[in-house]
């Protein structure tokens, strides 16, 4: 997780983003993202979509769906 976060941070800097911070933590993904956004007064959460079919998403649930339903801020899911 640390390597992925650091690589993402380095890529953002290469693209010209000046203020970049990376975080990595354990726990259930949706619950952890929502708690982090609430604790840090986040304005926008951007999540990727794995592209599950409707039935797969319904049966398995998805992190992006759970976060968008429970987050205290705006969420954008990118496919």
Buried (B, 14 or more C-beta within 10 A) or exposed (E): EEEEBEEEBEEBEEEEEEEEEBEEEEEEBBEBBBBBBEEEEBEEBEBEEEEBEEEEBEEEEBBBBBBBEBBEEEBEBEE
